[in-house]
Amino acid sequence: MNLKDLVSPDSVVCNADTVSKKRALELLADLLARQAGTNESLEIFQLLTEREKLGSTSLGHGIALPHARTNLCDHAIGVFIRTKNGIDFDSPDHQPTDLLFALMVPEHYTDEHLNILAELASMFNDENFCQNLRSANNDKELHQRLTSWNITSQAS
């Protein structure tokens, strides 16, 4: 998976000032809608919220992977925020969540959807990688660090 194809530089927010799970999902939905070239951020927010009702997409350790399948896009789209302060995201370890990667894929992306989520989970399981993301100073630096994972993970 090449993250540069999934996440554009303008779909990453460093130090997002969100104070709740709802606000974080709204911001992620807005970013996803912009990336998909649609005005349907409310519909995307509802899709993300419906998925959360099935069970939290938090992985613990401050990480969450909200995701949805929809007909609002024709390819996989990812957006990423790092919150200023961790938020309650119904995490299994009850720790605040500060790294949120949202994924939106077309309805027909059944296997691809699961494969991308598995790759993302593996990526965010790397403690050094997550610490590197947490120490970024701005959106551009955060995007560079996020999308360099393929290079650094393949080198080790």
C-alpha positions as CSV (number, residue, x, y, z in Angstrom):
1,M,0.0,0.0,0.0
2,N,1.4,3.4,-1.0
3,L,0.1,6.0,1.5
4,K,0.9,8.8,-0.9
5,D,-1.8,7.5,-3.2
6,L,-4.3,7.3,-0.3
7,V,-3.6,10.5,1.7
8,S,-3.0,13.9,0.0
9,P,-1.1,16.6,1.7
10,D,-4.2,18.7,2.3
11,S,-6.0,15.8,4.0
12,V,-3.8,15.8,7.1
13,V,-4.4,18.0,10.2
14,C,-1.8,18.4,12.9
15,N,-3.1,19.6,16.3
16,A,-6.8,19.4,15.5
17,D,-8.7,21.2,18.2
18,T,-11.4,18.5,18.7
19,V,-12.7,17.8,22.1
20,S,-15.0,14.9,21.5
21,K,-15.5,11.8,19.4
22,K,-18.4,13.5,17.6
23,R,-16.3,16.6,16.7
24,A,-13.4,14.4,15.5
25,L,-15.8,12.4,13.2
26,E,-17.3,15.6,11.9
27,L,-13.8,16.9,11.0
28,L,-12.8,13.6,9.4
29,A,-16.1,13.5,7.4
30,D,-15.4,17.1,6.2
31,L,-11.9,16.1,5.1
32,L,-13.1,12.9,3.4
33,A,-15.9,14.9,1.5
34,R,-13.3,17.4,0.3
35,Q,-11.0,14.6,-0.9
36,A,-13.9,12.9,-2.7
37,G,-15.0,16.1,-4.3
38,T,-18.5,16.0,-2.8
39,N,-20.6,18.2,-0.5
40,E,-21.9,15.2,1.4
41,S,-20.0,15.6,4.6
42,L,-23.1,15.0,6.6
43,E,-23.8,11.7,4.9
44,I,-20.2,10.6,5.4
45,F,-20.4,11.7,9.1
46,Q,-23.5,9.5,9.4
47,L,-21.7,6.5,7.8
48,L,-18.8,6.9,10.2
49,T,-21.1,7.2,13.2
50,E,-23.2,4.2,12.1
51,R,-19.9,2.2,11.9
52,E,-18.9,3.4,15.4
53,K,-22.3,2.1,16.8
54,L,-21.3,-1.4,15.7
55,G,-18.2,-1.1,17.9
56,S,-15.5,1.4,18.4
57,T,-12.9,1.6,15.7
58,S,-10.3,2.5,18.3
59,L,-7.3,0.2,18.4
60,G,-6.2,1.4,21.8
61,H,-2.8,3.1,22.5
62,G,-4.3,6.4,21.3
63,I,-5.2,5.2,17.8
64,A,-8.5,4.9,15.9
65,L,-9.4,3.9,12.4
66,P,-12.9,5.1,11.5
67,H,-14.0,3.8,8.1
68,A,-16.9,3.5,5.8
69,R,-17.9,2.0,2.4
70,T,-20.0,4.3,0.2
71,N,-20.9,5.2,-3.3
72,L,-19.6,8.7,-2.8
73,C,-16.1,7.8,-4.0
74,D,-14.6,5.8,-6.8
75,H,-11.3,4.9,-5.1
76,A,-10.0,4.5,-1.6
77,I,-9.5,7.8,0.3
78,G,-7.7,8.4,3.6
79,V,-7.5,11.4,5.9
80,F,-5.5,11.8,9.1
81,I,-5.7,14.0,12.1
82,R,-3.7,14.3,15.3
83,T,-5.6,15.9,18.0
84,K,-4.2,18.6,20.2
85,N,-5.3,16.7,23.2
86,G,-6.4,13.1,23.3
87,I,-10.2,12.5,23.2
88,D,-12.4,9.8,24.5
89,F,-13.0,7.4,21.6
90,D,-14.4,4.4,23.5
91,S,-10.9,2.9,23.4
92,P,-10.6,-0.7,24.7
93,D,-7.7,0.4,27.0
94,H,-9.6,3.5,28.1
95,Q,-6.7,5.7,27.0
96,P,-7.3,9.0,25.2
97,T,-7.1,8.9,21.4
98,D,-5.0,11.4,19.5
99,L,-4.2,9.7,16.2
100,L,-7.1,9.1,13.9
101,F,-6.9,7.8,10.3
102,A,-10.3,7.7,8.5
103,L,-10.7,5.5,5.5
104,M,-13.5,5.7,2.9
105,V,-13.8,3.2,0.1
106,P,-16.3,2.4,-2.7
107,E,-19.1,0.0,-1.9
108,H,-17.6,-2.8,-4.1
109,Y,-14.2,-2.6,-2.2
110,T,-14.9,-5.6,0.0
111,D,-11.5,-7.4,0.1
112,E,-9.6,-4.2,-0.6
113,H,-11.3,-2.5,2.3
114,L,-10.2,-5.2,4.7
115,N,-6.7,-5.4,3.3
116,I,-6.2,-1.6,3.7
117,L,-7.5,-1.7,7.3
118,A,-5.1,-4.6,8.1
119,E,-2.2,-2.7,6.7
120,L,-3.2,0.5,8.6
121,A,-3.5,-1.5,11.8
122,S,0.0,-3.0,11.2
123,M,1.4,0.5,10.5
124,F,-0.1,2.0,13.7
125,N,1.1,-1.0,15.7
126,D,4.6,0.4,15.3
127,E,5.3,2.4,18.5
128,N,8.2,4.3,17.0
129,F,6.2,5.3,14.0
130,C,3.4,6.6,16.2
131,Q,5.8,8.6,18.4
132,N,7.2,10.1,15.2
133,L,3.8,11.2,14.2
134,R,3.1,12.7,17.7
135,S,6.3,14.8,17.4
136,A,5.5,16.5,14.1
137,N,5.2,20.2,14.2
138,N,2.8,21.1,11.4
139,D,0.5,19.6,8.7
140,K,3.2,19.2,6.1
141,E,5.7,17.5,8.4
142,L,2.9,15.2,9.7
143,H,2.0,14.2,6.1
144,Q,5.6,13.6,5.3
145,R,6.1,11.4,8.3
146,L,2.8,9.5,7.7
147,T,3.5,8.8,4.1
148,S,7.1,7.7,4.7
149,W,6.0,4.6,6.6
150,N,6.3,2.4,3.5
151,I,9.9,3.4,3.0
152,T,11.0,3.1,6.6
153,S,9.0,-0.1,7.3
154,Q,10.5,-1.8,4.2
155,A,14.0,-0.8,5.2
156,S,13.8,-2.6,8.5
